[in-house]
């Protein structure tokens, strides 16, 4: 990664962009900021942050071990934000699947999703997504 740019593609440094959210120093001010930080959390395997920023009603469907394996099993390439509203973010996350036993790249994939977020008790949370 270019040290001047955050993983989320914001043109800010990771330290000035997503890292303060992931470390719990600041709260994401918008649904888009939360989505970007969640992408960066996949890149950095910050599984606890991913679980903590998933709405409590949805956490039973998300398992730390599975999140960790998916985050580590891919080489994350870039995030593309397609559209945003106050509570939704449509994006494409580009990544390469890795063959775990040989650390070999298999093929490039695109995760295309329109995510829904909710603001509760002063924090944004991921609720669910429509996958394309």
N, C-alpha and C positions, 0 to 999 in steps of 0.2 A: 504494500500500500504506500502511496505517496504520503509522507508524513505531514504534508500541509493540508490534506483533504481527509475528511471523515469518511468512514465506510459507506455512509448513507448518500454520499455524493453532493453534500451541501456546499462544498468549497470552503468550509471552516475546518479547523483542525479537530480531530476526534476529542481532544481535551476541552475544546471550546464548544463542542456541539453535543454529541450523544453521551459521552462519558459521564458528565455530571448527573444525567438522568439515570443511567445504568448503576452508578455508584450510590444513588439515593441522596445526592447533594442538593439536587433541584428536582422539581416535578415538571414533566412535559407540559407546556402551556396550551397545546392544541392537540387534536387527534392526529394531525399530520406529524407533529414533532414526536408523539408517542410511537407512531408507526415507523418513522425513520429510526428511532432509538431501538425499537424491537428488531429491525433488520440488523443494525449494528450489534445487537445482543446475540443474534444468530452467528454472526461473523466471529465474535469473540467468545462464543459458548457461555454466555451469561444466562444460564438456565434459570437461576433463582429470579432474576429480573423478568424473564419471560413469563414465568408462573405468576409472579406478584402483579404483573400488569394485565393479566387475563382476568376478566370479570369473575367474581366469586361464583356466579351461577354456572360458569363454564369450566371451572378448574377441574372438575371431576372427569372431564373428557381429555385432559392434557396430563401426560405423565412425564416427569423429569427425565427418566432414563431414555424414553423415546425421543424427547426433544433434544437431549444431548447427542444421541446417536445420529439424528438427522443433521444437527448443526455441524458436528465433526465429520460426517460422512460426505460433506460437500465442500467444494471450493467456491466461495461466494464471489461473484464477479462484479455485479453492479445492481443498483436499485434505480428504477425509473418510475416516477410518480406521474400517473396519467390524468387524474382528476381528484379534486377534493371538495367536500362540503364541510359543514361544521362537524358532522358526526360520521363521515365516511371518507375513505381513501381508497382509490383504485390505483393499483400499482402492478409492476412486473419486477420480479426479483430473478436475476440471471445467475445461474450457478452451474457448476460441473459436478456430476456424480463421480465419486471416487471409488475405485475397487479396493475394498478395505484390506484385503490380504496382500496387495502389491503396491498400494498407494498410487495407483494408476488412474488417470482420468478416463472415464468411459465416454461421456457425451455431455454436451451443453443442454441444459434444461431451462425453461422459463416457468416460474410460478406466477400466474396471473390471477389476481384476487381483488375483489372489492370488499374491503373490511368495514365493519360497523363498530363504532366506539361509543362509550357512554361516559359522561362526566358525573362522578359521584363523590361526595365528601371531599371536594377539592382536588381530585385526581381523575385522570383519564384512564379508561380500561378498554382493552380489546374484548369485544363480545363474540363476534363470529364473522364469517366471510362467505362470499359467493365466489366459487372458483370457476375459471373459464378454461 
